[in-house]
Amino acid sequence: MMQHYTETDLENLLDDIESDCVERKESFSGGNVREKTCQAICAFANDLPNHRKPGILFVGANDDGSPSNLEVTDQLLRDLAAIRSDGNILPLPTLTVRKHRLKGADMAVLTIIPSDMPPVRYKGRIWIRTGPRLAIASAQEERILNEKRRHKDIPFDIYPVPSSSLAHLSKTFFENEYLPAAFAPDILEANERSYEERLASCRMIAAPDDPTPTVLGLLVLGITPQDYLPGAAIQFIRINGIDLADDVIDEAILRGNITEQLRTLREKLNSNNRTSVDILSSQTHTIASLYPMAAIDQLVYNALVHRNYAGTNTPVRVYWFNDRIEITNPGGPFGSVNCSNFGKPGITDYRNPNLAAAMKTLGFVQQFGRGIATARKVMEQNGNPAPEFKPEAHNVLCRLRKRR
């Protein structure tokens, strides 16, 4: 639960120079300052000392707690808030950004909640803090963070799947594709961690001493994940008409891990997405497709990340009609998202936060919370009507209309 601090509490924390739950920054300008700020947020989210209370980061304060008289603008607050969703800190940290009047001056105050899913990484490195020390976690410190996660109320995507085993995960894919994308090269070169420890650090198994694959591990690395998660597939149908009763000219259930599913789906989509060249409307020729692939990609990624993998064997459905594409996600709105605010800017929540982080690591997601906005933008640029969304309690239908 978010701890509430009064302005008196915050001023006392400003003066507590010895506290390892407080960080102070004079400003937020310059690449090095931004890097240090993100490292501090990552360290507070990991909470290695196990304080179980928020870390506080003051922007606009000198090292001794006195004001630096920084101008705290709305743009500064937006820039600080954007750290959460820019995809460099994974899994996403829980933080708030507020403007406070402290010691007669304005300051931006970030409150960072300890993560339920450590270790948290910033650009592939696990940052921790004990006392005044801000450093990259050692192998032993990483083990401690992994152990902390086992005792938390964790989301479904990192539940262990007891009937599976380590043999059901692809070691080749993990070591050759996932690890190089997840960790910085210098961390990989150190090579102090066993195969099981690396899997546990990425939440693919329950723990180094309990190598039971998690739901995430099976989805991302599974050799045949549908043996344990039957609904974790994509159903693609190409219909020669505008109704479900019309002739089907292509149909497939796409299985395998998420990367395999998406690569096969892209081949299916490309084979159906006709491209035209206009050489008459302007001095330079223009190329347009029936649908912009970027929009389809973003909405399929959204469906995979936000779907419900528990209690349903329904796959994500991608139905291509002659006049539209329909993408159905077997998972209704979640958390702070409901049927009335679905799709509105800034309204996001994650049923599967670790899967979202893995999709970012694999390069499918560029930035969190931007999928629908991106789809709307590229549809408009391509000359298509805006995407239509129909959220219900247990599923979300997205409809894309053909280019005019």
Phi, psi and omega in degrees: 000140180293122179280135181265128178248131173282169179293330175295316177301317182294321178294324176295320178294324177302322183277347182275084186294334184275347186292136176265012174256009185229139174227145181234136177229134180292326183205186176229035181248143181097139183300321183293321179296318178298317179300313181296323178297314180294322177298319179295318178299315178301315181295317178297322179294327179286327176047054181303320178292352179063044176293331182060034174217159186297151167268144183242128178241117179264125173250117187115019181230141175283171183299333180272003179094354179281154180294143174265001179059038175288140175281115182266097183265167175298325179295320177299316180297321178294320179296320179292318180295329182291343178302324184300320190250012181279358174084004179272335177253117184228137353293167186304131177284154173261116183209158172236154178232122180221154176265130179230152174260106185233131180055036176079012181219158177279140174219150171267129184242119176259129177249117186248122182272135176305136184285144171278354186231051177290160003279145176262137182243145170243116182051044174082004179240141180264110181264139179226163178220129171225119187062223180278359187275124173242116187208170174281136184295139172283174179300319180292319178295325176295322177298320179297317180295320176299319181294324178301322184295329184295339184256013180260163171278096192266156177290163187300327187291350172242022169292138173290149178250095193302331183282352180261172180216173181301330181294344181272002177254144179276106178293324181297313180296318181299312187280330184266334183242311187284309183302313179299332178278334186272328186240149176294149184304322182293330177290319179293322181294330179299321171050044179268357189249143177287169177304315180295322179293322178292319177298316181295323180297329178267006177068024180276337173229167185295316183191161179303325179267005175221079188281044175278123180301143174272171173304316179301315180302317180292320180294321186269322187243355187299140176285314174223072185299335182291346174296334184244335180231080189303330182276356184280065183213172176239129175260119179250131176225130173253119185250127180273075182162196182240004180233154178299334182282351181285171186296138175265124181253350174201136180209138179201146168258116184269117183244190184093189178287173186299321179298316179297318179299314184290324178294319179291320179298320180300321177297317178298315183293316181299324182290342182253349188265090183294145180243139178239153179241124179257115181249007185250331189285338182209176182292330177252143181285149179240145180244130180219149178252167175304320179222141174287126183299329180299325179291314179299315179305308184300320184284328173290318177302316178302317181297319180290321182287321188263357182290164177266117179266357181252134172078011177212141176254016181280130177281165165293135183249131174237103182251121182254111175262175179292335184244357185194165170240135177242126178245119182246127182251119180281064178191114182286183177306148186228145174063236183283352178267132177227180184296332183275331181253007183302132176084356180284146182303135176084354180261102180221152172202164188228113175289326182234073187295327180286326175294321176301317179295321179294321178296324176294316179301319182283354176091005179283326180251128180269321181207139184287147175076011184245000187300309182292319179299318178296316179299317179298317183295311184287332174297316179296316180298328182275354181089017178266153170298160180296148176301146177250137181237138178230085180280136174230178187302322188238007176197163176229127176256129174244131182240125175250126180269148181298154178302138182296000000 
